Structure formats: structure tokens, C-alpha cells
Amino acid sequence: MSQADIEHALQHYIERLATPEPSIRYRGPGLNGDILKVWVVPDASPTADKTIKSVAWEGR
């Protein structure tokens, strides 16, 4: 996966979910259309820069 995949998934996410860690998990398409899961550090502003904790392709 590339930085462009991660950026695309965060910009076009289909699901945003708070997790117990605490983190926010986004699910969205990478550039090839496969779903990418991106966990970020929670912050107060949805438009703030995101600190990535982990990234994984769904189903791989």
C-alpha cells in the first residue's frame, strides 16, 4: 500500500468507528478499489491532520 492509498481511503471513507484502544477506525477504498482499514489517534477536530496508528487491507 502507498501513502496515496491511505489518503484516498481517509478522503472517501465508507465507515468511521471509535474503537476501545482508543482510536478511530476508517474503512475506505484504496486507489485500486480494495477496502483499506486505517486506525488513527482520536482528536477533537475532524479536519485536523491525522496521526496514523495502523493500516491493513481488509480480507488480506
N, C-alpha and C positions, 0 to 999 in steps of 0.2 A: 504494500500500500504506500501511497505517497502523501505528502502534505496536501496536495490538491484534492485527493480523495477525502481526507479528513475535513478540509474546508467545505467541500461540496456537501458532505453528509450533514455538517452543522448548519449550513445555509438552507438545506432542503429537507430538514428532518421531518419524519412522519410520527415520531413519538418522543416525548420528553418525560422522564420519570425520575423522581427523587428516590435514592436508594439509602439503605441503613448505614453505609460506610462512614460518614455521609459523602455523597457525591450526586451528581445529576447524570443520568444516562440518556444519551440521544441515540436514536436509530434513524439512519437516513441512507440514501443511495450514494455509493462511491461513483466515480466517473464512469465505470463500466456497468452501472445499474445494480450491482450486488449490494446487499444491505450491510452497512458498517455500523458497529456499536462503538460509541465514544463516551467514555466516562470523564467528567470534568469536575474540578473543585467548585462547589456551590459559591455563588456570590449574590449580592443584593440586586445587581443590575443585569437584566437580560441582554443588554447591548454591550456590556463590558467585555474586554478580551478574556478568553477562556484559558485556564490552566489545565492541560490535558493530564489525566491520571493514567488512562489505559485506553487501548484501541484494539478491536478484534472484528474480523469478518464474521457475520452471522452464518452458522451452519458449516463452518470450516474447521 
